[in-house]
Amino acid sequence: MWCYEPGCGIVPRKRPTGKTYEVAKYETPRDSFAAYFKNLNTNRYYLEMRAIRRSFRGKELAFSGHDLAEGLSRYS
């Protein structure tokens, strides 16, 4: 994941000129998973995915990653 404070991660070799982001680094794989889940559950770009999940849960229906992927059009 990208981070935006100098020294927060690793500078990509092919980062475009003028860009300041870095790629976040983590102490453990667990820390990276926790950050990823926090990102999915708090970032405004994933509101649609969370709405789909909420809809399934509200109806007590099982859902899959494929169902949630419909709400990730802004992911990539």
Jmol script that loads the backbone (N, CA, C; Angstrom):
load data "model"
ATOM      1  N   MET A   1       0.849  -1.176   0.000  1.00  0.00           N
ATOM      2  CA  MET A   1       0.000   0.000   0.000  1.00  0.00           C
ATOM      3  C   MET A   1       0.891   1.235   0.000  1.00  0.00           C
ATOM      4  N   TRP A   2       0.364   2.268  -0.585  1.00  0.00           N
ATOM      5  CA  TRP A   2       1.120   3.509  -0.615  1.00  0.00           C
ATOM      6  C   TRP A   2       1.029   4.220   0.727  1.00  0.00           C
ATOM      7  N   CYS A   3       2.083   4.947   1.070  1.00  0.00           N
ATOM      8  CA  CYS A   3       2.080   5.839   2.219  1.00  0.00           C
ATOM      9  C   CYS A   3       2.716   7.146   1.756  1.00  0.00           C
ATOM     10  N   TYR A   4       2.480   8.203   2.484  1.00  0.00           N
ATOM     11  CA  TYR A   4       2.817   9.528   1.947  1.00  0.00           C
ATOM     12  C   TYR A   4       3.739  10.380   2.815  1.00  0.00           C
ATOM     13  N   GLU A   5       4.249   9.845   3.893  1.00  0.00           N
ATOM     14  CA  GLU A   5       5.192  10.599   4.716  1.00  0.00           C
ATOM     15  C   GLU A   5       6.604  10.112   4.393  1.00  0.00           C
ATOM     16  N   PRO A   6       7.534  11.014   4.177  1.00  0.00           N
ATOM     17  CA  PRO A   6       8.901  10.585   3.865  1.00  0.00           C
ATOM     18  C   PRO A   6       9.432   9.605   4.917  1.00  0.00           C
ATOM     19  N   GLY A   7       9.966   8.490   4.444  1.00  0.00           N
ATOM     20  CA  GLY A   7      10.516   7.482   5.349  1.00  0.00           C
ATOM     21  C   GLY A   7       9.514   6.463   5.831  1.00  0.00           C
ATOM     22  N   CYS A   8       8.261   6.550   5.386  1.00  0.00           N
ATOM     23  CA  CYS A   8       7.233   5.619   5.864  1.00  0.00           C
ATOM     24  C   CYS A   8       7.342   4.248   5.207  1.00  0.00           C
ATOM     25  N   GLY A   9       8.126   4.140   4.143  1.00  0.00           N
ATOM     26  CA  GLY A   9       8.206   2.871   3.431  1.00  0.00           C
ATOM     27  C   GLY A   9       9.396   2.816   2.510  1.00  0.00           C
ATOM     28  N   ILE A  10       9.191   2.185   1.377  1.00  0.00           N
ATOM     29  CA  ILE A  10      10.235   1.971   0.385  1.00  0.00           C
ATOM     30  C   ILE A  10       9.886   2.786  -0.860  1.00  0.00           C
ATOM     31  N   VAL A  11      10.853   3.523  -1.381  1.00  0.00           N
ATOM     32  CA  VAL A  11      10.635   4.318  -2.593  1.00  0.00           C
ATOM     33  C   VAL A  11      10.720   3.379  -3.799  1.00  0.00           C
ATOM     34  N   PRO A  12       9.641   3.271  -4.596  1.00  0.00           N
ATOM     35  CA  PRO A  12       9.691   2.403  -5.776  1.00  0.00           C
ATOM     36  C   PRO A  12      10.741   2.880  -6.779  1.00  0.00           C
ATOM     37  N   ARG A  13      11.444   1.960  -7.388  1.00  0.00           N
ATOM     38  CA  ARG A  13      12.488   2.315  -8.360  1.00  0.00           C
ATOM     39  C   ARG A  13      11.923   3.090  -9.542  1.00  0.00           C
ATOM     40  N   LYS A  14      10.726   2.761  -9.966  1.00  0.00           N
ATOM     41  CA  LYS A  14      10.138   3.400 -11.143  1.00  0.00           C
ATOM     42  C   LYS A  14       9.044   4.392 -10.770  1.00  0.00           C
ATOM     43  N   ARG A  15       9.158   4.978  -9.592  1.00  0.00           N
ATOM     44  CA  ARG A  15       8.181   5.990  -9.185  1.00  0.00           C
ATOM     45  C   ARG A  15       8.303   7.180 -10.132  1.00  0.00           C
ATOM     46  N   PRO A  16       7.175   7.662 -10.666  1.00  0.00           N
ATOM     47  CA  PRO A  16       7.241   8.800 -11.595  1.00  0.00           C
ATOM     48  C   PRO A  16       7.840  10.045 -10.945  1.00  0.00           C
ATOM     49  N   THR A  17       8.550  10.817 -11.738  1.00  0.00           N
ATOM     50  CA  THR A  17       9.141  12.068 -11.281  1.00  0.00           C
ATOM     51  C   THR A  17       8.051  12.966 -10.713  1.00  0.00           C
ATOM     52  N   GLY A  18       8.332  13.573  -9.581  1.00  0.00           N
ATOM     53  CA  GLY A  18       7.380  14.486  -8.954  1.00  0.00           C
ATOM     54  C   GLY A  18       6.433  13.818  -7.970  1.00  0.00           C
ATOM     55  N   LYS A  19       6.356  12.496  -7.985  1.00  0.00           N
ATOM     56  CA  LYS A  19       5.495  11.780  -7.045  1.00  0.00           C
ATOM     57  C   LYS A  19       6.237  11.591  -5.729  1.00  0.00           C
ATOM     58  N   THR A  20       5.501  11.549  -4.635  1.00  0.00           N
ATOM     59  CA  THR A  20       6.147  11.474  -3.321  1.00  0.00           C
ATOM     60  C   THR A  20       5.763  10.236  -2.522  1.00  0.00           C
ATOM     61  N   TYR A  21       4.876   9.410  -3.047  1.00  0.00           N
ATOM     62  CA  TYR A  21       4.443   8.238  -2.285  1.00  0.00           C
ATOM     63  C   TYR A  21       5.589   7.240  -2.133  1.00  0.00           C
ATOM     64  N   GLU A  22       5.438   6.401  -1.134  1.00  0.00           N
ATOM     65  CA  GLU A  22       6.327   5.265  -0.918  1.00  0.00           C
ATOM     66  C   GLU A  22       5.436   4.043  -0.763  1.00  0.00           C
ATOM     67  N   VAL A  23       6.024   2.880  -0.780  1.00  0.00           N
ATOM     68  CA  VAL A  23       5.282   1.650  -0.534  1.00  0.00           C
ATOM     69  C   VAL A  23       5.519   1.290   0.926  1.00  0.00           C
ATOM     70  N   ALA A  24       4.430   1.192   1.669  1.00  0.00           N
ATOM     71  CA  ALA A  24       4.530   0.961   3.111  1.00  0.00           C
ATOM     72  C   ALA A  24       5.297  -0.325   3.414  1.00  0.00           C
ATOM     73  N   LYS A  25       6.030  -0.288   4.526  1.00  0.00           N
ATOM     74  CA  LYS A  25       6.726  -1.483   4.992  1.00  0.00           C
ATOM     75  C   LYS A  25       6.189  -1.824   6.373  1.00  0.00           C
ATOM     76  N   TYR A  26       6.202  -3.100   6.690  1.00  0.00           N
ATOM     77  CA  TYR A  26       5.617  -3.578   7.944  1.00  0.00           C
ATOM     78  C   TYR A  26       6.601  -4.495   8.654  1.00  0.00           C
ATOM     79  N   GLU A  27       6.473  -4.537   9.956  1.00  0.00           N
ATOM     80  CA  GLU A  27       7.346  -5.394  10.761  1.00  0.00           C
ATOM     81  C   GLU A  27       7.042  -6.870  10.528  1.00  0.00           C
ATOM     82  N   THR A  28       5.765  -7.202  10.360  1.00  0.00           N
ATOM     83  CA  THR A  28       5.360  -8.604  10.210  1.00  0.00           C
ATOM     84  C   THR A  28       4.278  -8.715   9.141  1.00  0.00           C
ATOM     85  N   PRO A  29       4.076  -9.908   8.587  1.00  0.00           N
ATOM     86  CA  PRO A  29       2.950 -10.095   7.672  1.00  0.00           C
ATOM     87  C   PRO A  29       1.615  -9.761   8.341  1.00  0.00           C
ATOM     88  N   ARG A  30       1.484 -10.095   9.608  1.00  0.00           N
ATOM     89  CA  ARG A  30       0.248  -9.793  10.343  1.00  0.00           C
ATOM     90  C   ARG A  30      -0.034  -8.291  10.331  1.00  0.00           C
ATOM     91  N   ASP A  31       1.002  -7.481  10.521  1.00  0.00           N
ATOM     92  CA  ASP A  31       0.829  -6.027  10.491  1.00  0.00           C
ATOM     93  C   ASP A  31       0.350  -5.554   9.121  1.00  0.00           C
ATOM     94  N   SER A  32       0.874  -6.176   8.053  1.00  0.00           N
ATOM     95  CA  SER A  32       0.451  -5.766   6.706  1.00  0.00           C
ATOM     96  C   SER A  32      -1.002  -6.156   6.463  1.00  0.00           C
ATOM     97  N   PHE A  33      -1.419  -7.340   6.936  1.00  0.00           N
ATOM     98  CA  PHE A  33      -2.819  -7.751   6.774  1.00  0.00           C
ATOM     99  C   PHE A  33      -3.741  -6.813   7.550  1.00  0.00           C
ATOM    100  N   ALA A  34      -3.347  -6.464   8.768  1.00  0.00           N
ATOM    101  CA  ALA A  34      -4.166  -5.565   9.584  1.00  0.00           C
ATOM    102  C   ALA A  34      -4.324  -4.206   8.893  1.00  0.00           C
ATOM    103  N   ALA A  35      -3.254  -3.693   8.318  1.00  0.00           N
ATOM    104  CA  ALA A  35      -3.318  -2.405   7.621  1.00  0.00           C
ATOM    105  C   ALA A  35      -4.207  -2.510   6.381  1.00  0.00           C
ATOM    106  N   TYR A  36      -4.116  -3.616   5.670  1.00  0.00           N
ATOM    107  CA  TYR A  36      -4.932  -3.816   4.473  1.00  0.00           C
ATOM    108  C   TYR A  36      -6.414  -3.872   4.832  1.00  0.00           C
ATOM    109  N   PHE A  37      -6.755  -4.626   5.876  1.00  0.00           N
ATOM    110  CA  PHE A  37      -8.156  -4.719   6.293  1.00  0.00           C
ATOM    111  C   PHE A  37      -8.667  -3.369   6.789  1.00  0.00           C
ATOM    112  N   LYS A  38      -7.823  -2.642   7.501  1.00  0.00           N
ATOM    113  CA  LYS A  38      -8.231  -1.312   7.952  1.00  0.00           C
ATOM    114  C   LYS A  38      -8.507  -0.416   6.745  1.00  0.00           C
ATOM    115  N   ASN A  39      -7.648  -0.490   5.738  1.00  0.00           N
ATOM    116  CA  ASN A  39      -7.829   0.299   4.524  1.00  0.00           C
ATOM    117  C   ASN A  39      -9.172  -0.037   3.862  1.00  0.00           C
ATOM    118  N   LEU A  40      -9.466  -1.314   3.681  1.00  0.00           N
ATOM    119  CA  LEU A  40     -10.733  -1.718   3.061  1.00  0.00           C
ATOM    120  C   LEU A  40     -11.938  -1.268   3.883  1.00  0.00           C
ATOM    121  N   ASN A  41     -11.783  -1.211   5.193  1.00  0.00           N
ATOM    122  CA  ASN A  41     -12.911  -0.898   6.064  1.00  0.00           C
ATOM    123  C   ASN A  41     -13.050   0.573   6.420  1.00  0.00           C
ATOM    124  N   THR A  42     -12.117   1.416   5.961  1.00  0.00           N
ATOM    125  CA  THR A  42     -12.203   2.836   6.315  1.00  0.00           C
ATOM    126  C   THR A  42     -12.055   3.785   5.131  1.00  0.00           C
ATOM    127  N   ASN A  43     -11.390   3.371   4.068  1.00  0.00           N
ATOM    128  CA  ASN A  43     -11.119   4.261   2.944  1.00  0.00           C
ATOM    129  C   ASN A  43     -12.393   4.537   2.149  1.00  0.00           C
ATOM    130  N   ARG A  44     -12.613   5.788   1.793  1.00  0.00           N
ATOM    131  CA  ARG A  44     -13.842   6.164   1.086  1.00  0.00           C
ATOM    132  C   ARG A  44     -13.985   5.475  -0.263  1.00  0.00           C
ATOM    133  N   TYR A  45     -12.873   5.063  -0.852  1.00  0.00           N
ATOM    134  CA  TYR A  45     -12.937   4.398  -2.149  1.00  0.00           C
ATOM    135  C   TYR A  45     -13.629   3.037  -2.087  1.00  0.00           C
ATOM    136  N   TYR A  46     -13.781   2.497  -0.904  1.00  0.00           N
ATOM    137  CA  TYR A  46     -14.364   1.168  -0.755  1.00  0.00           C
ATOM    138  C   TYR A  46     -15.757   1.208  -0.131  1.00  0.00           C
ATOM    139  N   LEU A  47     -16.404   2.371  -0.164  1.00  0.00           N
ATOM    140  CA  LEU A  47     -17.767   2.497   0.372  1.00  0.00           C
ATOM    141  C   LEU A  47     -18.723   1.527  -0.314  1.00  0.00           C
ATOM    142  N   GLU A  48     -18.596   1.395  -1.618  1.00  0.00           N
ATOM    143  CA  GLU A  48     -19.498   0.510  -2.361  1.00  0.00           C
ATOM    144  C   GLU A  48     -19.328  -0.940  -1.929  1.00  0.00           C
ATOM    145  N   MET A  49     -18.096  -1.386  -1.756  1.00  0.00           N
ATOM    146  CA  MET A  49     -17.852  -2.751  -1.294  1.00  0.00           C
ATOM    147  C   MET A  49     -18.459  -2.977   0.082  1.00  0.00           C
ATOM    148  N   ARG A  50     -18.310  -1.992   0.959  1.00  0.00           N
ATOM    149  CA  ARG A  50     -18.873  -2.128   2.306  1.00  0.00           C
ATOM    150  C   ARG A  50     -20.402  -2.116   2.277  1.00  0.00           C
ATOM    151  N   ALA A  51     -20.996  -1.366   1.356  1.00  0.00           N
ATOM    152  CA  ALA A  51     -22.460  -1.348   1.220  1.00  0.00           C
ATOM    153  C   ALA A  51     -22.969  -2.714   0.765  1.00  0.00           C
ATOM    154  N   ILE A  52     -22.258  -3.337  -0.160  1.00  0.00           N
ATOM    155  CA  ILE A  52     -22.640  -4.679  -0.615  1.00  0.00           C
ATOM    156  C   ILE A  52     -22.562  -5.658   0.550  1.00  0.00           C
ATOM    157  N   ARG A  53     -21.489  -5.603   1.296  1.00  0.00           N
ATOM    158  CA  ARG A  53     -21.318  -6.493   2.449  1.00  0.00           C
ATOM    159  C   ARG A  53     -22.428  -6.274   3.470  1.00  0.00           C
ATOM    160  N   ARG A  54     -22.730  -4.992   3.742  1.00  0.00           N
ATOM    161  CA  ARG A  54     -23.788  -4.656   4.699  1.00  0.00           C
ATOM    162  C   ARG A  54     -25.138  -5.202   4.229  1.00  0.00           C
ATOM    163  N   SER A  55     -25.397  -5.112   2.937  1.00  0.00           N
ATOM    164  CA  SER A  55     -26.653  -5.610   2.378  1.00  0.00           C
ATOM    165  C   SER A  55     -26.788  -7.118   2.593  1.00  0.00           C
ATOM    166  N   PHE A  56     -25.724  -7.864   2.296  1.00  0.00           N
ATOM    167  CA  PHE A  56     -25.758  -9.306   2.508  1.00  0.00           C
ATOM    168  C   PHE A  56     -25.940  -9.640   3.986  1.00  0.00           C
ATOM    169  N   ARG A  57     -25.193  -8.961   4.835  1.00  0.00           N
ATOM    170  CA  ARG A  57     -25.288  -9.236   6.271  1.00  0.00           C
ATOM    171  C   ARG A  57     -26.658  -8.871   6.820  1.00  0.00           C
ATOM    172  N   GLY A  58     -27.221  -7.761   6.342  1.00  0.00           N
ATOM    173  CA  GLY A  58     -28.536  -7.330   6.800  1.00  0.00           C
ATOM    174  C   GLY A  58     -29.620  -8.336   6.479  1.00  0.00           C
ATOM    175  N   LYS A  59     -29.432  -9.086   5.407  1.00  0.00           N
ATOM    176  CA  LYS A  59     -30.394 -10.117   5.005  1.00  0.00           C
ATOM    177  C   LYS A  59     -29.982 -11.495   5.500  1.00  0.00           C
ATOM    178  N   GLU A  60     -28.889 -11.527   6.282  1.00  0.00           N
ATOM    179  CA  GLU A  60     -28.320 -12.762   6.803  1.00  0.00           C
ATOM    180  C   GLU A  60     -28.025 -13.771   5.693  1.00  0.00           C
ATOM    181  N   LEU A  61     -27.494 -13.264   4.586  1.00  0.00           N
ATOM    182  CA  LEU A  61     -27.122 -14.102   3.452  1.00  0.00           C
ATOM    183  C   LEU A  61     -25.621 -14.328   3.442  1.00  0.00           C
ATOM    184  N   ALA A  62     -25.212 -15.498   2.992  1.00  0.00           N
ATOM    185  CA  ALA A  62     -23.785 -15.775   2.812  1.00  0.00           C
ATOM    186  C   ALA A  62     -23.308 -15.001   1.580  1.00  0.00           C
ATOM    187  N   PHE A  63     -22.055 -14.572   1.608  1.00  0.00           N
ATOM    188  CA  PHE A  63     -21.493 -13.866   0.460  1.00  0.00           C
ATOM    189  C   PHE A  63     -20.052 -14.301   0.276  1.00  0.00           C
ATOM    190  N   SER A  64     -19.533 -14.008  -0.894  1.00  0.00           N
ATOM    191  CA  SER A  64     -18.170 -14.424  -1.227  1.00  0.00           C
ATOM    192  C   SER A  64     -17.334 -13.204  -1.617  1.00  0.00           C
ATOM    193  N   GLY A  65     -16.063 -13.439  -1.778  1.00  0.00           N
ATOM    194  CA  GLY A  65     -15.185 -12.385  -2.267  1.00  0.00           C
ATOM    195  C   GLY A  65     -15.611 -11.917  -3.643  1.00  0.00           C
ATOM    196  N   HIS A  66     -16.126 -12.831  -4.443  1.00  0.00           N
ATOM    197  CA  HIS A  66     -16.615 -12.479  -5.778  1.00  0.00           C
ATOM    198  C   HIS A  66     -17.761 -11.478  -5.671  1.00  0.00           C
ATOM    199  N   ASP A  67     -18.665 -11.681  -4.713  1.00  0.00           N
ATOM    200  CA  ASP A  67     -19.768 -10.732  -4.500  1.00  0.00           C
ATOM    201  C   ASP A  67     -19.226  -9.348  -4.142  1.00  0.00           C
ATOM    202  N   LEU A  68     -18.261  -9.314  -3.243  1.00  0.00           N
ATOM    203  CA  LEU A  68     -17.713  -8.037  -2.786  1.00  0.00           C
ATOM    204  C   LEU A  68     -16.888  -7.346  -3.865  1.00  0.00           C
ATOM    205  N   ALA A  69     -16.275  -8.137  -4.753  1.00  0.00           N
ATOM    206  CA  ALA A  69     -15.441  -7.561  -5.812  1.00  0.00           C
ATOM    207  C   ALA A  69     -16.237  -6.609  -6.695  1.00  0.00           C
ATOM    208  N   GLU A  70     -17.536  -6.789  -6.776  1.00  0.00           N
ATOM    209  CA  GLU A  70     -18.378  -5.877  -7.557  1.00  0.00           C
ATOM    210  C   GLU A  70     -18.246  -4.444  -7.040  1.00  0.00           C
ATOM    211  N   GLY A  71     -17.912  -4.279  -5.776  1.00  0.00           N
ATOM    212  CA  GLY A  71     -17.780  -2.964  -5.186  1.00  0.00           C
ATOM    213  C   GLY A  71     -16.355  -2.430  -5.148  1.00  0.00           C
ATOM    214  N   LEU A  72     -15.456  -3.078  -5.849  1.00  0.00           N
ATOM    215  CA  LEU A  72     -14.054  -2.676  -5.818  1.00  0.00           C
ATOM    216  C   LEU A  72     -13.571  -2.076  -7.135  1.00  0.00           C
ATOM    217  N   SER A  73     -14.460  -1.478  -7.899  1.00  0.00           N
ATOM    218  CA  SER A  73     -14.062  -0.923  -9.191  1.00  0.00           C
ATOM    219  C   SER A  73     -13.041   0.187  -9.047  1.00  0.00           C
ATOM    220  N   ARG A  74     -13.007   0.868  -7.911  1.00  0.00           N
ATOM    221  CA  ARG A  74     -12.042   1.941  -7.712  1.00  0.00           C
ATOM    222  C   ARG A  74     -10.735   1.426  -7.090  1.00  0.00           C
ATOM    223  N   TYR A  75     -10.648   0.125  -6.898  1.00  0.00           N
ATOM    224  CA  TYR A  75      -9.483  -0.467  -6.253  1.00  0.00           C
ATOM    225  C   TYR A  75      -8.239  -0.366  -7.121  1.00  0.00           C
ATOM    226  N   SER A  76      -8.390  -0.611  -8.396  1.00  0.00           N
ATOM    227  CA  SER A  76      -7.199  -0.639  -9.261  1.00  0.00           C
ATOM    228  C   SER A  76      -7.368   0.262 -10.458  1.00  0.00           C
TER     229      SER A  76
END
end "model"
wireframe off; spacefill off
backbone 0.3
color backbone group
